[in-house]
């Protein structure tokens, strides 16, 4: 990587060393090491050790590491940094401590949070640590960010990222799924149009258990590459979708996952102040089954639903709810409970 940075160049230990030295984080006398971190498909992520300090460096990729062709603007790295700054000011402690940003190079550095003290929520759910309180606190922090940024013209201008959000979320999830389920195309395109045209608050865009750390002082959001001023309904729909899918991952805990669904939904809707709760619940209830289907047949299928029998359980449930939509999240939960109770 040149001093100004290049998305065409691969990151190496040496290029990272030069980058953080240029940022003022490394002197010639300090010990330095770095190692790539696995798990992400959209960015290069490295853990960096400088003396006794540990950092995390993140740089967006122009092409995501998935089977299907999925490209996205690399400028999203800057919007992720800005989302962290905005959300952190609203809800102190809900994002990692930010260290340095190089917009020209398309990367930033933040504190590295050790999983021993900051476990990933997804890892806890995998291991049977299914705490309703965590779901509630995630929803409370999320809805606070939405409420404070609602109808904020400055934030709206700052996060006018419609093209990136379409490329990262709406196209690979909903539009791609409509090509597989062509009989549902009109329904799915209508959801895309409503979502894309609704501009109410600052959206994270990837509120998934894998992007939430359970810290000592509450949940911490990471991976805000999809940041967008748009429809806040997308965030709770995205997270609630994961809680439904977890019932297939660890079926012995399905009741606990649905209890988390209930606590999250209740806490989120309780905090909605910028519009009638019935209005946003309707949009969440429309988005949720569409995202449910997208995690099977879109460009980013969920990795732990592998059997065709389970995939068809999702498909059948989602297709029914898309064709016969409900305005109530409890109806979606009840429908899915009837499916997973028989597994």
N, C-alpha and C positions, 0 to 999 in steps of 0.2 A: 504494500500500500504506500502510495506517495504521501508526503506530508499533508496534502490537502484531502487525502482519502479517495478511494475508488471502490465502487461497488463491484467492479469486475475482478478486483484482486482478492485472493484468499487471505484471511487473517492467519498470521503465524505468530509464534512467540516473539520473534524479533520485531515485526510490525506493530504488535501490541505494546512492546516495550517502548518503542519510539513514540507511539501515540500517547501513552500515559505520561511519558517524560515531557512531551510537548504540552500536555495539560497541567503540568506542574505537580503531578502526583508522585514523581519518582526522581530522586537525586542519584548522582553517579555512585554514591557510597552505599546506597540501600540495596539489600537483597531483593531479588525479584523472581517470581515464577508465575506461570499461567497454565491453565488446562481448560480444554473445551468442555462444556456441559451438554449433556444429551437431553432429549425430550422435546425440544422445540422443533417445529417444522417451518417457521417463518423467519427466523433470525439466527445469526451466529451469536452464541452466548458463551462467555469465558469467565472463569473464576480467576482472579488475579490476586496474588499475595505480594505486598510491598512491606518489607519489614514484618511487623506484627499486625498489620492491617490487611483486611480482605475486602476486595471489591468484586463487583460483577459488571462486565462490559457487555453491551448489547448493540448489535448492528442488524438492521433489517435486510432481508434478502429480496431481490427482485422477482425470484421464482421460488415458490414454496416447495418444500421437500415432501410432496405427496405423489401418488401414482398418476393422477390426471394432471393435465396442464393447468396451472393456477398461478397467474402472475398478479402482482400488486405493486402500487407505487411505493418506492422506498422512502419517500418523504414522510411516510407514516411514523418513522422513528422520531421525528421532531414533534409530531402531534402526541405521541405517547409520552414524551418528556413533558410536554405542556399539560397533558391530562394529569400526570403525577403532581405537578406543581399546583394545579387548580384544586384537585381533590384533596391534596395534603393540607392546603390552606383552609379548606372547609371542614375537614375532619382530621385533625392532627393524629398521626400514628397509623393512618389507614393505608399508607404507601411506604415503600422503602425510603431511607434517607438518600437524597440525591447528592451526587458529588461533583460531576463535571459533565459538560455537554459540548460536543463538536458537531454543529449542525451541518457544516460543509462536508465533513467526513461521514455524516449520517450515523452517528453512534453516540452513546452516552454511558456514563459510569455511575453506579449507585452502590450502596453498601451491600455486601454479601450477607445474607441471613442464613445462618446454619440451620439445616432441617432438624437438628436435635432440639433446638429451642423454638423453631418456627416450622413445625411440620406442615406439609401440604395437605389441605383439606381432603383432596382426593385419596391420598395415601391413608388417612385416617378412616375414610369410608370403606376403602378396600379391606382394611384390617378389622372392621367391625366396630370401630369407634364412631358411633352414629349419635351425635349430640344435637338435640333439637335447639339447644341454646346457641350453638354456633350458627345454625341456619338463621335463627332470629336476628343475631347480631350482624350477620352479613347483610340481611335485608334492611336493617335499621341504618347501617352506614351507607348503603347504596341509595336508599330513598332520600337520605339527607343531602347527598351530592346532587341528586336530581332536583330536589326542592329548592336548594339555594341557587342553582344555575337556571332554574326555570324562568323563561321570559327575559333572559339577560342578553341584551343585544350585543354587548361587547364579547361575551363568550360565544355567542352565535357566529359572529364574524371571525373570531379566532379559530373556531373549529368548523369551518365551512368545507367539510371533507366528504361531500356527497359522492364524488367519483370513487374515492378510495373505499368508502363503506360499501358501495355497490360491488366493487371488485373483490373485496375481502369477505363480505358477508352475504349480500342479497343474491349475487350471481352464483357463487359456488354452492350455496345452500338451497335457496328457493327456486331460482331460475333453472339451475342444473337438474333439480329434482323434477321440475315440470316437464323436462324433456324425457325423463324415464316414465313418468306417470302422466302421459299426454291427456288422458281423460280428465285430469284435475288441473290442467294448465290454466284455465280461466280463473279458478279459485285461487291458485297460487300467485298468478300475476296480479290479481286484485289485492292480495295481501302485500305483495311487493310495492304496489303503487301507493297504498295507504301508508305503509311504513316509510317509504322514501319521501313522501310529501308532508309528513307530520314533523314539525320542528318545535319541540317544547323544552328540551333540557339537554345537558351534556351526558352523552351515552358512552359507556366503557366499551361495549360491543363484544366482550368475551368473558362474561361473568360465569366462569366454569370452576368447579372445585379444584381443577389443576392449576388455576390461576389465583388461588386464595391461600394464603398462609395463615395458620392459626397461631397468632402471637400471644404472648403473655398479657397484653393489654387489648386484645381484640383482633379481628380479622384484618389482614393486610392484602390489598389488591395489587397484583402484578399484571404484566402482559396487556397493556392498554393500547396496542397497535391499531385497534379499530376505532379509536376515539372519534366521536362525531357529535355534532349538535343536531339532534333529531328526535326520534320517538323513544322516550324512556321505557316504553312497554317492551322494547327489545331485550333489555337487560334482565328483568325478572323472568321473561319467557325463556331466555337462554339458560338461566340457572335452574329454573323449575324443570325444564326438559331433562337436564342431567340427573336430577333427583329421581325422575321417573325411570330413566334408563338404568340407574344403579340397581333397580329391583331385579334386573336380569343378570347383572354382574355378580351380586351376592344375594340370591333369592331368599336365603335364610333370614335376611334383615329387611325384607320388603315392607313390613309394617313400620319399622323405624324410619325408613326412607320416606314413606308417605307421611309420617308424623312430621318429619323435617319439611316436607312440601307444605303441609298445613301451616306450620309456624312461620315459614318464610313468607308465604302468601299473605297471611294475616298481618304480619309486621310491616310488610311493604305497603299494602293497601292502607293500613292505618296512618302511615306517614305521608300519603299523597295529599298535597294541599293546592296544587297548581291547576287542577281540573277535577271534575266530578269523578269519584272513584269508580262509578259504574262505567264511565267512558273508557278509562284506561284498562279496567278489568276485561272489558269486551275485546280490546285490541290484544291484550296478553293471551286471552283465550283463543283468539284467531291464529296468532303467531305460534303458539305452543305446539299444536298437532302438526303444523307445517314443518317446524324445526325437528320434531320427533321423527317424521318421515325422512327429512333431509339427512339425519345422522345415520341412516341406513343406505339411502340411494343418492345422496349428494356427493360432492367432491371430497368431503371430509368425513367418511364413515367412522363411526365410533369403533375403537379397536377391540373392545371386549365383548361385543355382541357378534358372535362368530357362527353360531348354528343357524341353518336356514329356518328351523322351527321358531327360534327366537326372533329372527329378522321378520318372519311373517306375522308374528304376534304384534310387532311394532307396526308393520305395514297395515295390517287389518284394522288395528285401533286408530291409527292416524288417518287412514283413508275415510273411515266412518265419521270421525270428528271433523274432517275437512269438508266432507259432503253435507253433514248435518251439524253445523256449528252450534256451539253453546256460548252463552254470555258469562257463564259462571265457571270459575276454576274448580270448584268443588265437583262439578259434573265430570270434568276431565279426570280428576283424581278418582272419583267413584268408578268410572268406566275402566280405568287401568287397574284398579284394585281388584275388580272382578276377573281380570285376565290373570294377574300374577298370583292371586289366591289359589288358582288351580294348578300351578306349576309344581 
